[in-house]
Amino acid sequence: MSVQPEITQRDLRNRSREIMDAVRGGQSFTVTRDGHPIGELVPLRRRRRFVSRLEFGAMSRTAPEVDLDTFRADQDTDQDDPYAR
């Protein structure tokens, strides 16, 4: 596990563009004030839009089994019609 570099609150203010570009590129930072850690800047996880066939198959094998009759009955009792608005 790598250690996050520390940046001061002043560095964050003065070099915000450079630091945010680094965060966008995957770098994390610990922000300090008066030598004490006060927070972390970490990149947001990006949601994938594509799942490969192999991954989907692996996920499907561990998914709970669905009883189709129960599923259909549940769908038939659903009264919230999204097109009725």
N, C-alpha and C positions, 0 to 999 in steps of 0.2 A: 504494500500500500504506500503510495507516495504522499508526502506531506504537502499540504496546500501552502503556497506562499502567503505571507502576511503583507497587507498593505495598510497604511494609516488612513484615517478618515481624510486627512489633508490630501494624500495622494489620490484618493478616490475622487475628491472634488476637483483637483487640478489636472488629473489625467483620466477623467471619466471616459472619454471616447476610446482611448487606447485600452483601458481596462475592460470596457464593455465589449470591444472587439475581441479581446482575449476570451471573455466569458462566452461570447457567441461561438468561438472556435473550440469550446469544450473545457477551458481552464476554469478552475475554482480558486477562490481567494478567501482568506480570513481577514476581516476588517478589524483594525484595532483603534482604540482611542486611549491616549495616555499609557500605551504599552499593554493594555488589557484587551483581549478579544471581545468584540461586541456583536459580531454577526458574520455571516458567510454570504458570499456571492457565488451562486452555483448555476450552471446552465440548466434551463428547463429541458425536461425529457421531451423529445419529439415523438409524436405518435406515428407509428408506421402506417402506411396506407395499404400495403400489400403483404399478404401472408402466402408463403409458398404452399404448393400442394402437399409437400412432405410435412411441413409444420402443421397444416390444417389436419392432415391425417393423424398425426401424433396427438394433437389436442382432442380430436374426435374420439380416439380410442379410450381416453380417460374421462370423457364426459359422461354424466349420468344418462341412463337409458330413459327414453321418453315413451310413455304409453300413448299411442296415437288416439285411442278412443277418448281418453281423459283430456288430451290436448284439444281435440275437436269440440268436445262438450264445453270446455272452458272458453274456446273461441266463440261458440254459439251464444253463450250467456253474456259476452262482452257487449254492453249497450253503448259504449262510447264510439260513435261513428265520426271519424275525423273529417269526413266529407259533408257532414250535416251542418257545419258552421256557416 
